[in-house]
């Protein structure tokens, strides 16, 4: 879903879509991010994941940054999309490859695959 939203940002950037469409995608990004992280964090708590607090902080940092981009968009318009897409790509690659990898064993050990 995250990648789908990121792709939607690429599409609106290329098509020069209306600010309303961009705003809707940003709202979807915020909503999905909150849903996804809440789900992941419930499993952290349920399985007593040892790095949960550190990981939750990273989630919170991303949520704050996305909210900051939304505010920038409201003030500056579509010009912020390049920065947002770059940020999201970098964050996603780093987070998956370095941080999400760490909880896989814990989740698998508790029957979540």
N, C-alpha and C positions, 0 to 999 in steps of 0.2 A: 504494500500500500504506500509506504514511504517513497519508493522509487516511482510509483505511478504519479504521486503528487509532484515529485521533482520533474518528471517528464512533462506534466501539465504546465509547469513553469517555463520549460523550454519552448513548448508550443505557443504559449501566449507571448513569449518574448519574440519569437520569429514572426508571428502573425500580427504583432502590434495590436493586441486585443485591448478592449476597453478596461478602464481602471476598475469597473465593477467586477468584471471577470477575474481580474488579478486579485482583487480584494476577497472574492469568494474562495479562490484557491488558497490564499493565506489563512483564511478562517478554517478551511479544511485541514491545512497543515497543523495549525494550533490544536484543533480538536483531535485529530488523529494522534499527534504526539502525546497529548495528555492521556488519551485512552491507552495507547500502546505502553507507555511508561508505567501507568497505574497497574496494568495487567502484569507486566514484568516484575514490578516491585512487590506485588502481592505474593508472587512465587518466591522472591528473595526472602520475604518474611516467613512464609510457610515452611520453606526448606532451611531456614537459618543460614543463609548464604553469608559466608564470613566477610566478603568485601561489599556487602550491601550498602553500607553508608557512603562509601566512596563512590559507588556506582550511582546511587540516588543523587549525589551531589552533581555528577556529570549530567544526569538527566535534567536536574533543576537548572543548571547553567545553560543547557540548550533551550529549555523552555523560555528562560529569560531573554536569551539572544533572539529567538524567533519573535517574541513579543516586541523586542526593540526594533527588529526589521519591520514589523507591522506598523509601528509608530512612525518609522522613517518613511515607509511607503505612504502613509496618510499625509505626511508633510511634503515629501519630495516626488512622489509618483513613481512611475515604472522604472526610472533610472536606477533604482536600488536593486533591481532584479539580478543584474550581473553579480553584484556583491553577495546577494542572498544565495544564488545558485552555487557560486564558488565556495561559500562558507558551508552550505549543506553537503556538497560533494565531499569536501575535505573531512568534515565532521563524521559523516556516515562511514567513509572508508576507514578512518582511524578508529572510530568507536567499535565497529564490527570486528576489525582485525586485531585490535589490542585489548578491548575491554569486554565485549560480549563473549569472546572466546573463553574468558576465564570462568564463566558460570556454567558452561556446557556440561562439564563433569558433574557438578552439583545437581543440575536439573536432571541429567540422565540417571544418576544414582537414585533419584527420588521418583523415577518412572515417567518423567516428562521428556519426550523426545521431539 
